Amino acid sequence: MPTLHDHLLDVLRCPVTGSTLVQDGDVLRSSTPGPDGPLSYRIEDGIPVLLRADATVDRP
């Protein structure tokens, strides 16, 4: 599991909410929930996939 550098996380934003992203294993989670709940974006080969269509909603 690659860890993204802090300076990269400082500039990345959730494309839906505009909030900061926090790395949690192989995903980035938005710090502010979207309209349907918290959003997650996968990291593939060390590259964040920040496409609205690929966002998943975290269900409790």
PyMOL Python script that loads the backbone (N, CA, C, O; Angstrom):
from pymol import cmd

cmd.read_pdbstr("""\
ATOM      1  N   MET A   1       0.839  -1.167   0.000  1.00  0.00           N
ATOM      2  CA  MET A   1       0.000   0.000   0.000  1.00  0.00           C
ATOM      3  C   MET A   1       0.890   1.238   0.000  1.00  0.00           C
ATOM      4  O   MET A   1       1.584   1.492   0.984  1.00  0.00           O
ATOM      5  N   PRO A   2       0.882   2.008  -1.077  1.00  0.00           N
ATOM      6  CA  PRO A   2       1.704   3.218  -1.119  1.00  0.00           C
ATOM      7  C   PRO A   2       1.082   4.339  -0.278  1.00  0.00           C
ATOM      8  O   PRO A   2      -0.134   4.531  -0.274  1.00  0.00           O
ATOM      9  N   THR A   3       1.931   5.059   0.421  1.00  0.00           N
ATOM     10  CA  THR A   3       1.476   6.206   1.192  1.00  0.00           C
ATOM     11  C   THR A   3       1.767   7.464   0.383  1.00  0.00           C
ATOM     12  O   THR A   3       2.889   7.674  -0.077  1.00  0.00           O
ATOM     13  N   LEU A   4       0.752   8.291   0.218  1.00  0.00           N
ATOM     14  CA  LEU A   4       0.938   9.543  -0.525  1.00  0.00           C
ATOM     15  C   LEU A   4       1.671  10.547   0.359  1.00  0.00           C
ATOM     16  O   LEU A   4       1.481  10.569   1.576  1.00  0.00           O
ATOM     17  N   HIS A   5       2.495  11.362  -0.250  1.00  0.00           N
ATOM     18  CA  HIS A   5       3.249  12.383   0.477  1.00  0.00           C
ATOM     19  C   HIS A   5       2.296  13.442   1.029  1.00  0.00           C
ATOM     20  O   HIS A   5       1.274  13.762   0.423  1.00  0.00           O
ATOM     21  N   ASP A   6       2.658  13.970   2.186  1.00  0.00           N
ATOM     22  CA  ASP A   6       1.833  14.990   2.838  1.00  0.00           C
ATOM     23  C   ASP A   6       1.612  16.204   1.950  1.00  0.00           C
ATOM     24  O   ASP A   6       0.517  16.767   1.932  1.00  0.00           O
ATOM     25  N   HIS A   7       2.664  16.623   1.195  1.00  0.00           N
ATOM     26  CA  HIS A   7       2.500  17.812   0.351  1.00  0.00           C
ATOM     27  C   HIS A   7       1.488  17.561  -0.768  1.00  0.00           C
ATOM     28  O   HIS A   7       0.844  18.504  -1.227  1.00  0.00           O
ATOM     29  N   LEU A   8       1.335  16.324  -1.211  1.00  0.00           N
ATOM     30  CA  LEU A   8       0.324  16.003  -2.220  1.00  0.00           C
ATOM     31  C   LEU A   8      -1.070  16.027  -1.587  1.00  0.00           C
ATOM     32  O   LEU A   8      -2.013  16.558  -2.174  1.00  0.00           O
ATOM     33  N   LEU A   9      -1.195  15.458  -0.408  1.00  0.00           N
ATOM     34  CA  LEU A   9      -2.487  15.476   0.283  1.00  0.00           C
ATOM     35  C   LEU A   9      -2.925  16.902   0.623  1.00  0.00           C
ATOM     36  O   LEU A   9      -4.122  17.177   0.711  1.00  0.00           O
ATOM     37  N   ASP A  10      -1.968  17.806   0.812  1.00  0.00           N
ATOM     38  CA  ASP A  10      -2.300  19.202   1.103  1.00  0.00           C
ATOM     39  C   ASP A  10      -3.010  19.884  -0.056  1.00  0.00           C
ATOM     40  O   ASP A  10      -3.799  20.802   0.163  1.00  0.00           O
ATOM     41  N   VAL A  11      -2.744  19.451  -1.286  1.00  0.00           N
ATOM     42  CA  VAL A  11      -3.331  20.128  -2.444  1.00  0.00           C
ATOM     43  C   VAL A  11      -4.515  19.376  -3.059  1.00  0.00           C
ATOM     44  O   VAL A  11      -5.321  19.969  -3.777  1.00  0.00           O
ATOM     45  N   LEU A  12      -4.622  18.080  -2.782  1.00  0.00           N
ATOM     46  CA  LEU A  12      -5.735  17.312  -3.346  1.00  0.00           C
ATOM     47  C   LEU A  12      -7.034  17.666  -2.638  1.00  0.00           C
ATOM     48  O   LEU A  12      -7.047  17.894  -1.428  1.00  0.00           O
ATOM     49  N   ARG A  13      -8.132  17.710  -3.400  1.00  0.00           N
ATOM     50  CA  ARG A  13      -9.447  18.008  -2.854  1.00  0.00           C
ATOM     51  C   ARG A  13     -10.467  17.041  -3.440  1.00  0.00           C
ATOM     52  O   ARG A  13     -10.304  16.545  -4.555  1.00  0.00           O
ATOM     53  N   CYS A  14     -11.512  16.782  -2.677  1.00  0.00           N
ATOM     54  CA  CYS A  14     -12.613  15.952  -3.145  1.00  0.00           C
ATOM     55  C   CYS A  14     -13.307  16.687  -4.289  1.00  0.00           C
ATOM     56  O   CYS A  14     -13.669  17.853  -4.138  1.00  0.00           O
ATOM     57  N   PRO A  15     -13.498  16.023  -5.433  1.00  0.00           N
ATOM     58  CA  PRO A  15     -14.132  16.706  -6.562  1.00  0.00           C
ATOM     59  C   PRO A  15     -15.621  16.977  -6.353  1.00  0.00           C
ATOM     60  O   PRO A  15     -16.212  17.759  -7.098  1.00  0.00           O
ATOM     61  N   VAL A  16     -16.235  16.346  -5.355  1.00  0.00           N
ATOM     62  CA  VAL A  16     -17.660  16.563  -5.095  1.00  0.00           C
ATOM     63  C   VAL A  16     -17.868  17.657  -4.052  1.00  0.00           C
ATOM     64  O   VAL A  16     -18.661  18.575  -4.261  1.00  0.00           O
ATOM     65  N   THR A  17     -17.155  17.560  -2.927  1.00  0.00           N
ATOM     66  CA  THR A  17     -17.376  18.500  -1.825  1.00  0.00           C
ATOM     67  C   THR A  17     -16.347  19.621  -1.750  1.00  0.00           C
ATOM     68  O   THR A  17     -16.595  20.652  -1.126  1.00  0.00           O
ATOM     69  N   GLY A  18     -15.197  19.423  -2.382  1.00  0.00           N
ATOM     70  CA  GLY A  18     -14.126  20.410  -2.294  1.00  0.00           C
ATOM     71  C   GLY A  18     -13.340  20.324  -1.000  1.00  0.00           C
ATOM     72  O   GLY A  18     -12.468  21.155  -0.748  1.00  0.00           O
ATOM     73  N   SER A  19     -13.639  19.325  -0.173  1.00  0.00           N
ATOM     74  CA  SER A  19     -12.965  19.185   1.119  1.00  0.00           C
ATOM     75  C   SER A  19     -11.623  18.475   0.959  1.00  0.00           C
ATOM     76  O   SER A  19     -11.328  17.891  -0.084  1.00  0.00           O
ATOM     77  N   THR A  20     -10.824  18.541   2.014  1.00  0.00           N
ATOM     78  CA  THR A  20      -9.541  17.848   2.007  1.00  0.00           C
ATOM     79  C   THR A  20      -9.775  16.345   2.021  1.00  0.00           C
ATOM     80  O   THR A  20     -10.860  15.875   2.361  1.00  0.00           O
ATOM     81  N   LEU A  21      -8.740  15.598   1.646  1.00  0.00           N
ATOM     82  CA  LEU A  21      -8.811  14.141   1.605  1.00  0.00           C
ATOM     83  C   LEU A  21      -7.822  13.557   2.592  1.00  0.00           C
ATOM     84  O   LEU A  21      -6.728  14.090   2.783  1.00  0.00           O
ATOM     85  N   VAL A  22      -8.216  12.451   3.223  1.00  0.00           N
ATOM     86  CA  VAL A  22      -7.383  11.768   4.201  1.00  0.00           C
ATOM     87  C   VAL A  22      -7.158  10.350   3.702  1.00  0.00           C
ATOM     88  O   VAL A  22      -8.105   9.658   3.329  1.00  0.00           O
ATOM     89  N   GLN A  23      -5.894   9.918   3.696  1.00  0.00           N
ATOM     90  CA  GLN A  23      -5.607   8.564   3.241  1.00  0.00           C
ATOM     91  C   GLN A  23      -5.942   7.564   4.334  1.00  0.00           C
ATOM     92  O   GLN A  23      -5.572   7.732   5.496  1.00  0.00           O
ATOM     93  N   ASP A  24      -6.656   6.514   3.928  1.00  0.00           N
ATOM     94  CA  ASP A  24      -7.018   5.421   4.830  1.00  0.00           C
ATOM     95  C   ASP A  24      -6.754   4.120   4.084  1.00  0.00           C
ATOM     96  O   ASP A  24      -7.635   3.591   3.405  1.00  0.00           O
ATOM     97  N   GLY A  25      -5.537   3.612   4.216  1.00  0.00           N
ATOM     98  CA  GLY A  25      -5.165   2.410   3.473  1.00  0.00           C
ATOM     99  C   GLY A  25      -5.041   2.694   1.994  1.00  0.00           C
ATOM    100  O   GLY A  25      -4.271   3.566   1.592  1.00  0.00           O
ATOM    101  N   ASP A  26      -5.802   1.956   1.162  1.00  0.00           N
ATOM    102  CA  ASP A  26      -5.735   2.160  -0.305  1.00  0.00           C
ATOM    103  C   ASP A  26      -6.790   3.122  -0.816  1.00  0.00           C
ATOM    104  O   ASP A  26      -7.047   3.163  -2.020  1.00  0.00           O
ATOM    105  N   VAL A  27      -7.410   3.897   0.064  1.00  0.00           N
ATOM    106  CA  VAL A  27      -8.420   4.853  -0.379  1.00  0.00           C
ATOM    107  C   VAL A  27      -8.165   6.218   0.223  1.00  0.00           C
ATOM    108  O   VAL A  27      -7.474   6.359   1.232  1.00  0.00           O
ATOM    109  N   LEU A  28      -8.741   7.222  -0.424  1.00  0.00           N
ATOM    110  CA  LEU A  28      -8.765   8.578   0.122  1.00  0.00           C
ATOM    111  C   LEU A  28     -10.207   8.856   0.512  1.00  0.00           C
ATOM    112  O   LEU A  28     -11.126   8.588  -0.263  1.00  0.00           O
ATOM    113  N   ARG A  29     -10.410   9.392   1.709  1.00  0.00           N
ATOM    114  CA  ARG A  29     -11.755   9.704   2.192  1.00  0.00           C
ATOM    115  C   ARG A  29     -11.908  11.215   2.317  1.00  0.00           C
ATOM    116  O   ARG A  29     -11.002  11.916   2.768  1.00  0.00           O
ATOM    117  N   SER A  30     -13.075  11.698   1.906  1.00  0.00           N
ATOM    118  CA  SER A  30     -13.336  13.132   2.022  1.00  0.00           C
ATOM    119  C   SER A  30     -13.556  13.476   3.489  1.00  0.00           C
ATOM    120  O   SER A  30     -14.149  12.699   4.237  1.00  0.00           O
ATOM    121  N   SER A  31     -13.073  14.647   3.893  1.00  0.00           N
ATOM    122  CA  SER A  31     -13.221  15.066   5.284  1.00  0.00           C
ATOM    123  C   SER A  31     -14.612  15.643   5.546  1.00  0.00           C
ATOM    124  O   SER A  31     -15.008  15.802   6.701  1.00  0.00           O
ATOM    125  N   THR A  32     -15.351  15.956   4.488  1.00  0.00           N
ATOM    126  CA  THR A  32     -16.727  16.432   4.590  1.00  0.00           C
ATOM    127  C   THR A  32     -17.607  15.491   3.787  1.00  0.00           C
ATOM    128  O   THR A  32     -17.286  15.190   2.638  1.00  0.00           O
ATOM    129  N   PRO A  33     -18.716  15.015   4.362  1.00  0.00           N
ATOM    130  CA  PRO A  33     -19.580  14.093   3.620  1.00  0.00           C
ATOM    131  C   PRO A  33     -20.191  14.748   2.392  1.00  0.00           C
ATOM    132  O   PRO A  33     -20.421  15.957   2.360  1.00  0.00           O
ATOM    133  N   GLY A  34     -20.448  13.928   1.386  1.00  0.00           N
ATOM    134  CA  GLY A  34     -21.160  14.378   0.202  1.00  0.00           C
ATOM    135  C   GLY A  34     -22.652  14.330   0.468  1.00  0.00           C
ATOM    136  O   GLY A  34     -23.067  14.126   1.609  1.00  0.00           O
ATOM    137  N   PRO A  35     -23.470  14.513  -0.565  1.00  0.00           N
ATOM    138  CA  PRO A  35     -24.925  14.531  -0.393  1.00  0.00           C
ATOM    139  C   PRO A  35     -25.488  13.221   0.166  1.00  0.00           C
ATOM    140  O   PRO A  35     -26.511  13.233   0.851  1.00  0.00           O
ATOM    141  N   ASP A  36     -24.838  12.103  -0.116  1.00  0.00           N
ATOM    142  CA  ASP A  36     -25.340  10.802   0.331  1.00  0.00           C
ATOM    143  C   ASP A  36     -24.490  10.176   1.426  1.00  0.00           C
ATOM    144  O   ASP A  36     -24.749   9.041   1.825  1.00  0.00           O
ATOM    145  N   GLY A  37     -23.485  10.884   1.921  1.00  0.00           N
ATOM    146  CA  GLY A  37     -22.617  10.357   2.975  1.00  0.00           C
ATOM    147  C   GLY A  37     -21.158  10.569   2.648  1.00  0.00           C
ATOM    148  O   GLY A  37     -20.833  11.194   1.639  1.00  0.00           O
ATOM    149  N   PRO A  38     -20.260  10.050   3.498  1.00  0.00           N
ATOM    150  CA  PRO A  38     -18.817  10.192   3.267  1.00  0.00           C
ATOM    151  C   PRO A  38     -18.398   9.537   1.954  1.00  0.00           C
ATOM    152  O   PRO A  38     -18.907   8.475   1.595  1.00  0.00           O
ATOM    153  N   LEU A  39     -17.483  10.161   1.252  1.00  0.00           N
ATOM    154  CA  LEU A  39     -17.035   9.666  -0.048  1.00  0.00           C
ATOM    155  C   LEU A  39     -15.624   9.101   0.034  1.00  0.00           C
ATOM    156  O   LEU A  39     -14.785   9.595   0.787  1.00  0.00           O
ATOM    157  N   SER A  40     -15.376   8.061  -0.750  1.00  0.00           N
ATOM    158  CA  SER A  40     -14.050   7.451  -0.837  1.00  0.00           C
ATOM    159  C   SER A  40     -13.628   7.347  -2.289  1.00  0.00           C
ATOM    160  O   SER A  40     -14.453   7.158  -3.183  1.00  0.00           O
ATOM    161  N   TYR A  41     -12.315   7.474  -2.510  1.00  0.00           N
ATOM    162  CA  TYR A  41     -11.723   7.365  -3.845  1.00  0.00           C
ATOM    163  C   TYR A  41     -10.560   6.386  -3.761  1.00  0.00           C
ATOM    164  O   TYR A  41      -9.755   6.454  -2.832  1.00  0.00           O
ATOM    165  N   ARG A  42     -10.469   5.494  -4.709  1.00  0.00           N
ATOM    166  CA  ARG A  42      -9.408   4.479  -4.669  1.00  0.00           C
ATOM    167  C   ARG A  42      -8.069   5.059  -5.128  1.00  0.00           C
ATOM    168  O   ARG A  42      -8.005   6.079  -5.814  1.00  0.00           O
ATOM    169  N   ILE A  43      -7.013   4.371  -4.724  1.00  0.00           N
ATOM    170  CA  ILE A  43      -5.656   4.695  -5.170  1.00  0.00           C
ATOM    171  C   ILE A  43      -5.171   3.486  -5.956  1.00  0.00           C
ATOM    172  O   ILE A  43      -5.082   2.385  -5.412  1.00  0.00           O
ATOM    173  N   GLU A  44      -4.860   3.682  -7.220  1.00  0.00           N
ATOM    174  CA  GLU A  44      -4.382   2.591  -8.083  1.00  0.00           C
ATOM    175  C   GLU A  44      -2.926   2.822  -8.441  1.00  0.00           C
ATOM    176  O   GLU A  44      -2.577   3.839  -9.040  1.00  0.00           O
ATOM    177  N   ASP A  45      -2.088   1.883  -8.074  1.00  0.00           N
ATOM    178  CA  ASP A  45      -0.650   1.970  -8.365  1.00  0.00           C
ATOM    179  C   ASP A  45      -0.052   3.291  -7.898  1.00  0.00           C
ATOM    180  O   ASP A  45       0.805   3.863  -8.571  1.00  0.00           O
ATOM    181  N   GLY A  46      -0.508   3.775  -6.739  1.00  0.00           N
ATOM    182  CA  GLY A  46       0.012   5.009  -6.169  1.00  0.00           C
ATOM    183  C   GLY A  46      -0.587   6.277  -6.742  1.00  0.00           C
ATOM    184  O   GLY A  46      -0.148   7.378  -6.408  1.00  0.00           O
ATOM    185  N   ILE A  47      -1.603   6.132  -7.616  1.00  0.00           N
ATOM    186  CA  ILE A  47      -2.236   7.292  -8.257  1.00  0.00           C
ATOM    187  C   ILE A  47      -3.678   7.413  -7.781  1.00  0.00           C
ATOM    188  O   ILE A  47      -4.465   6.486  -7.971  1.00  0.00           O
ATOM    189  N   PRO A  48      -4.043   8.546  -7.160  1.00  0.00           N
ATOM    190  CA  PRO A  48      -5.424   8.733  -6.732  1.00  0.00           C
ATOM    191  C   PRO A  48      -6.355   8.855  -7.940  1.00  0.00           C
ATOM    192  O   PRO A  48      -6.056   9.574  -8.894  1.00  0.00           O
ATOM    193  N   VAL A  49      -7.478   8.151  -7.891  1.00  0.00           N
ATOM    194  CA  VAL A  49      -8.480   8.213  -8.958  1.00  0.00           C
ATOM    195  C   VAL A  49      -9.611   9.101  -8.434  1.00  0.00           C
ATOM    196  O   VAL A  49     -10.510   8.630  -7.737  1.00  0.00           O
ATOM    197  N   LEU A  50      -9.554  10.384  -8.777  1.00  0.00           N
ATOM    198  CA  LEU A  50     -10.490  11.368  -8.238  1.00  0.00           C
ATOM    199  C   LEU A  50     -11.561  11.742  -9.264  1.00  0.00           C
ATOM    200  O   LEU A  50     -11.706  12.909  -9.629  1.00  0.00           O
ATOM    201  N   LEU A  51     -12.292  10.757  -9.714  1.00  0.00           N
ATOM    202  CA  LEU A  51     -13.370  10.983 -10.668  1.00  0.00           C
ATOM    203  C   LEU A  51     -14.703  10.873  -9.939  1.00  0.00           C
ATOM    204  O   LEU A  51     -14.923   9.923  -9.187  1.00  0.00           O
ATOM    205  N   ARG A  52     -15.593  11.836 -10.156  1.00  0.00           N
ATOM    206  CA  ARG A  52     -16.899  11.806  -9.505  1.00  0.00           C
ATOM    207  C   ARG A  52     -17.608  10.478  -9.728  1.00  0.00           C
ATOM    208  O   ARG A  52     -18.199   9.919  -8.804  1.00  0.00           O
ATOM    209  N   ALA A  53     -17.548   9.981 -10.944  1.00  0.00           N
ATOM    210  CA  ALA A  53     -18.259   8.753 -11.286  1.00  0.00           C
ATOM    211  C   ALA A  53     -17.704   7.544 -10.545  1.00  0.00           C
ATOM    212  O   ALA A  53     -18.420   6.558 -10.374  1.00  0.00           O
ATOM    213  N   ASP A  54     -16.458   7.588 -10.103  1.00  0.00           N
ATOM    214  CA  ASP A  54     -15.838   6.459  -9.418  1.00  0.00           C
ATOM    215  C   ASP A  54     -15.882   6.568  -7.897  1.00  0.00           C
ATOM    216  O   ASP A  54     -15.416   5.667  -7.200  1.00  0.00           O
ATOM    217  N   ALA A  55     -16.433   7.654  -7.378  1.00  0.00           N
ATOM    218  CA  ALA A  55     -16.519   7.830  -5.917  1.00  0.00           C
ATOM    219  C   ALA A  55     -17.477   6.799  -5.340  1.00  0.00           C
ATOM    220  O   ALA A  55     -18.506   6.485  -5.938  1.00  0.00           O
ATOM    221  N   THR A  56     -17.129   6.282  -4.182  1.00  0.00           N
ATOM    222  CA  THR A  56     -18.036   5.376  -3.482  1.00  0.00           C
ATOM    223  C   THR A  56     -18.484   6.032  -2.186  1.00  0.00           C
ATOM    224  O   THR A  56     -17.723   6.754  -1.543  1.00  0.00           O
ATOM    225  N   VAL A  57     -19.722   5.772  -1.817  1.00  0.00           N
ATOM    226  CA  VAL A  57     -20.275   6.317  -0.585  1.00  0.00           C
ATOM    227  C   VAL A  57     -20.053   5.290   0.508  1.00  0.00           C
ATOM    228  O   VAL A  57     -20.414   4.123   0.360  1.00  0.00           O
ATOM    229  N   ASP A  58     -19.456   5.732   1.607  1.00  0.00           N
ATOM    230  CA  ASP A  58     -19.210   4.855   2.757  1.00  0.00           C
ATOM    231  C   ASP A  58     -20.495   4.711   3.542  1.00  0.00           C
ATOM    232  O   ASP A  58     -21.036   5.694   4.048  1.00  0.00           O
ATOM    233  N   ARG A  59     -20.978   3.500   3.642  1.00  0.00           N
ATOM    234  CA  ARG A  59     -22.200   3.229   4.416  1.00  0.00           C
ATOM    235  C   ARG A  59     -21.800   2.641   5.765  1.00  0.00           C
ATOM    236  O   ARG A  59     -20.919   1.785   5.836  1.00  0.00           O
ATOM    237  N   PRO A  60     -22.447   3.101   6.830  1.00  0.00           N
ATOM    238  CA  PRO A  60     -22.119   2.562   8.161  1.00  0.00           C
ATOM    239  C   PRO A  60     -22.498   1.103   8.301  1.00  0.00           C
ATOM    240  O   PRO A  60     -22.287   0.509   9.358  1.00  0.00           O
TER     241      PRO A  60
END
""", "prot")
cmd.dss("prot")
cmd.show_as("cartoon", "prot")
cmd.util.cbc("prot")
cmd.orient("prot")
